[in-house]
């Protein structure tokens, strides 16, 4: 791999790392909102979003780990 494509690959992995951080923040916020919410329907919706966010985090994490050297 030449130097230029290697730099692009590193930038892509850094961007993916940023996405990982955003997914983690989203998860933490949803957890907080679940604790604050009073309406059970809203809590259920937030819990479903939290579960989806956890799944996204896992997928991004696994992708990032598989591409680190």
C-alpha positions as CSV (number, residue, x, y, z in Angstrom):
1,X,0.0,0.0,0.0
2,X,1.4,3.4,-1.0
3,X,1.8,6.2,1.5
4,X,-1.2,8.2,0.2
5,X,-3.6,5.3,0.5
6,X,-2.2,4.5,3.9
7,X,-3.0,8.0,5.0
8,X,-6.5,7.7,3.7
9,X,-6.9,4.5,5.6
10,X,-5.7,6.0,8.8
11,X,-8.1,9.0,8.4
12,X,-11.0,6.6,7.7
13,X,-10.2,4.7,10.9
14,X,-10.0,7.9,12.9
15,X,-13.4,8.9,11.5
16,X,-14.8,5.5,12.5
17,X,-13.3,6.0,16.0
18,X,-15.2,9.3,16.2
19,X,-18.4,7.5,15.2
20,X,-17.7,5.0,18.0
21,X,-17.5,7.9,20.5
22,X,-20.8,9.3,19.2
23,X,-22.5,6.0,19.6
24,X,-21.2,5.7,23.2
25,X,-22.4,9.2,24.0
26,X,-25.8,8.4,22.5
27,X,-26.1,5.3,24.6
28,X,-25.2,7.2,27.8
29,X,-27.7,9.9,27.1
30,X,-30.5,7.4,26.4
31,X,-29.7,5.7,29.7
32,X,-30.1,9.0,31.5
33,X,-33.3,9.8,29.7
34,X,-34.8,6.5,30.6
35,X,-34.1,7.3,34.3
36,X,-35.8,10.7,33.9
37,X,-38.8,9.7,31.8
38,X,-42.1,9.1,33.6
39,X,-44.2,7.8,30.7
40,X,-43.9,4.0,30.3
41,X,-44.4,4.2,26.5
42,X,-41.6,6.8,26.3
43,X,-39.4,4.6,28.5
44,X,-40.0,1.6,26.2
45,X,-39.1,3.7,23.1
46,X,-35.9,5.0,24.7
47,X,-35.0,1.4,25.8
48,X,-35.4,0.2,22.2
49,X,-33.3,3.0,21.0
50,X,-30.7,2.3,23.6
51,X,-30.6,-1.4,22.5
52,X,-30.2,-0.4,18.9
53,X,-27.4,2.0,19.8
54,X,-25.6,-0.7,21.8
55,X,-25.8,-2.9,18.7
56,X,-24.4,-0.1,16.5
57,X,-21.6,0.5,19.0
58,X,-20.7,-3.2,18.9
59,X,-20.7,-3.3,15.1
60,X,-18.5,-0.2,14.8
61,X,-16.2,-1.5,17.6
62,X,-15.8,-4.8,15.9
63,X,-15.1,-3.2,12.5
64,X,-12.5,-0.9,14.1
65,X,-10.8,-3.7,15.9
66,X,-10.6,-5.9,12.8
67,X,-8.8,-3.1,10.9
68,X,-6.2,-2.1,13.5
69,X,-2.7,-3.4,13.0
